[in-house]
Amino acid sequence: MVSHLYKITNKNTGEYYYGKHNGTTQKDYNGKTYWGSGKRIKRQIKKYGVQNFTYEILCIAEADYIFELEKKIVTPELLQDELCLNLDIGGEGS
């Protein structure tokens, strides 16, 4: 299965979120626009509105590769960045 690694950035605050999503686009299986699944990014989007965020596809590849890539990017060190909205290291959830 093909997936992609993405980065969502809040244009107002600079806060960001990394994640993975199935397919090659931001659309989900129902054709709706996908804006991440993490608790903090969902709250941010609700607060600021989607118009204040960018969704950048960083890499498209097989799902296993994207999973490993996310582990390399979303590290314990990254989680220490006050602008990072990820709650867990890559591949571990919200």
Beta strands, then each sheet from edge to edge (+ up, - down):
strand 1: 2-10
strand 2: 16-22
strand 3: 53-62
sheet 1: 2+ 1- 3+
end
